[in-house]
Amino acid sequence: MTHSNDLSCKELVELVTAYLENSLRLREKVQFEAHLTVCPGCRTYLEQMRQTVHTVGHSTEESLEPTTRDKLLALFRNWKNSV
């Protein structure tokens, strides 16, 4: 059961990019970090997102095989439709 000030896992997922970019308002950041203290699944998700950002940040379009680039682009285009 969550309290009205508690963040759900779904809400945390929606805020993870803003959190990683340090652009959450203070209240949201406090709620986000409070949720992380009690939810190991969201802590894992956050760490996976950090690793993804780090890995992708070191990739360039030129460093990818053309077929890999095309597959990634297709995945991102279709991602919104599958969520």
C-alpha positions as CSV (number, residue, x, y, z in Angstrom):
1,M,0.0,0.0,0.0
2,T,1.3,3.4,-0.9
3,H,0.6,6.7,0.8
4,S,-0.4,9.7,-1.2
5,N,3.1,11.1,-1.0
6,D,4.7,7.8,-2.0
7,L,5.8,7.1,-5.5
8,S,4.7,3.9,-7.3
9,C,7.2,1.8,-9.3
10,K,5.5,3.0,-12.5
11,E,5.9,6.7,-11.5
12,L,9.5,6.1,-10.7
13,V,10.1,4.6,-14.1
14,E,8.5,7.6,-15.7
15,L,10.8,9.9,-13.7
16,V,14.1,8.0,-14.1
17,T,15.4,10.1,-17.0
18,A,14.8,13.4,-15.2
19,Y,16.4,11.9,-12.0
20,L,19.5,10.9,-14.0
21,E,19.7,14.3,-15.6
22,N,19.3,15.9,-12.1
23,S,16.2,17.8,-13.2
24,L,13.6,16.7,-10.7
25,R,12.1,19.2,-8.4
26,L,13.2,18.7,-4.8
27,R,10.0,17.1,-3.6
28,E,10.1,14.6,-6.5
29,K,13.7,13.8,-5.9
30,V,13.0,13.1,-2.2
31,Q,10.0,10.9,-3.1
32,F,12.1,9.1,-5.8
33,E,15.0,8.4,-3.4
34,A,12.6,7.4,-0.6
35,H,11.1,4.8,-2.9
36,L,14.5,3.5,-3.8
37,T,15.2,2.8,-0.1
38,V,12.3,0.3,0.0
39,C,12.2,-1.1,-3.5
40,P,15.1,-3.4,-4.6
41,G,13.5,-3.8,-8.0
42,C,13.6,-0.1,-8.7
43,R,17.1,0.1,-7.4
44,T,18.1,-2.5,-9.9
45,Y,16.2,-0.7,-12.7
46,L,17.9,2.5,-11.9
47,E,21.3,0.8,-12.0
48,Q,20.5,-0.8,-15.3
49,M,19.5,2.6,-16.7
50,R,22.8,4.1,-15.5
51,Q,24.7,1.4,-17.2
52,T,22.7,1.8,-20.4
53,V,23.3,5.5,-20.5
54,H,27.0,5.0,-19.9
55,T,27.3,2.3,-22.6
56,V,25.2,4.1,-25.1
57,G,27.0,7.4,-24.4
58,H,30.3,5.8,-25.6
59,S,28.7,4.5,-28.8
60,T,28.6,6.4,-32.0
61,E,26.6,5.8,-35.1
62,E,29.8,5.1,-37.0
63,S,30.9,2.5,-34.4
64,L,27.8,0.4,-35.1
65,E,27.4,-2.2,-37.8
66,P,24.7,-0.9,-40.3
67,T,22.5,-3.9,-39.5
68,T,22.9,-3.3,-35.7
69,R,22.1,0.4,-36.2
70,D,19.0,-0.4,-38.2
71,K,17.8,-2.9,-35.6
72,L,18.2,-0.4,-32.8
73,L,16.4,2.3,-34.7
74,A,13.5,-0.2,-35.4
75,L,13.4,-1.1,-31.7
76,F,13.2,2.5,-30.6
77,R,10.5,3.3,-33.1
78,N,8.4,0.4,-32.0
79,W,9.1,0.7,-28.3
80,K,6.4,3.3,-27.6
81,N,3.8,1.1,-29.3
82,S,4.7,-1.9,-27.1
83,V,4.6,-0.1,-23.8
